[in-house]
Amino acid sequence: MNELWKSMLAGHGATFSQDRSPPRFAEPRDEIRAAATRDVVVDLSGFALIRVSGADAQAFLQGQLSNDVRAVDAVRSQLSSYNTPKGRMLAILRLFRRGDDYLLQLPQDLADAVLKRLRMFVLRSKVLLEQSDGELACLGLCGPGVAARATPLLGELPVAPDGCTARDDVTILALPGPATRLQVVAPVKKAVALWQALATHCQPVGMAAWRWLDIEAGIPNIFPGTVEEFVPQMTNLELVGGVSFKKGCYPGQEIVARMQYLGQLKQRMYRAVVDTDNCPRPGERLFTPEHGEQAAGTVVDAQPAPNGGCDLLGVIRLPDTDGAAVHLGSLSGPKLGFRPLPYAIPAAPPKSKH
């Protein structure tokens, strides 16, 4: 983490752990309760940024990622996945432009491995890949009043999810969520000045609140516990605009296309709440009576719910959510209560009688 950014966060009450976890300003549930009820400014140092530059940057990324990179420009970002040849996701990325460069945003814990793997395929392409966290900082904004508070500082804001605007070397992204949600990417000194101006009216919070907002929006993420666990459609990535089925080849493309067109998808991601104060980690298993001791699903992410228990996203075998009990950790674990996602899930294929 950039030392200037770290010092500024500490001055606003952030605490830092010894295990390199992102800083926080309060207990996670209190931060999430704030994000659910008022305007917040969010430290996003739990994300890494990989800069991709050079004459062949677009063509290189087009051959590596699940989405159509040609659609990313100065006014539009996109979600995408980086997959193994077997179609299993190594990371879910948000891709956006800063000038002629592309920026890939992903969790810090995955950045080194993804960067190393991407560099393996550069070969003779005119492409440079490097982490840019030292020079750029990311902060988030969410709440009913953040647009009015941010406009005097940032100028015109993007409105539709995945929209972008740029002004004076500051990039603003609009993201889905229960209220207005923006991400700001800027050189560290500018980001510090923006944070200080916004924190006079917005409550500072950390990554737990941002991850909870992703859960509320039904946006999946990959963390170390779920690397190579899912094909994109299992996490509804194509339903939130993260997969193109009209672009050319990329690692795992054949598997992803077969899932889409041959109806072989047997798992989907759902949103739920579970009555426990010990939120599960990404990768923990879910169980149903139908499958007995064999796991029937996997936690994608979970965070404390504002009023108790934990909100989560979980990938579960179809059609186990149709009235069946789904339990966390074991058949005797707490039962999930399902909540609607903010988008429609296609109907499950009929169950085989054989």
Buried (B, 14 or more C-beta within 10 A) or exposed (E): BBEEBBEBBEEBEBEBEEEEEBBBBBEBBBBBBBBBEBBBBBBBBBBBBBBBBBEBBBBBBBBBBBBBBEBBEEBBBBBBBBBBEEBBBBBBBBBBBBEEBBBBBBBBBBBEEBBEBBEEEBEEBEBBBEBBBEEBBBBBBBBEBBBEBBEEEBEEBBEEBBBBBBEEEBBBBBBBBBBBBBBBBBBBBBBBEBBEBBBEBBBBBBBBBBBBBBBBBBBBBBBEBBBEBBBBBBBBBBBBBBBBEEBEEBBBBEBBBBBBEEEEBEBBBBBBBBEBEEBBEBBBBBBBEEBEEEBBBBBBBBBBBBEEBBBBBBBBBBBBBEEBEBBBBEEEBBEBEEBEBEEEBEEBEEEEEE
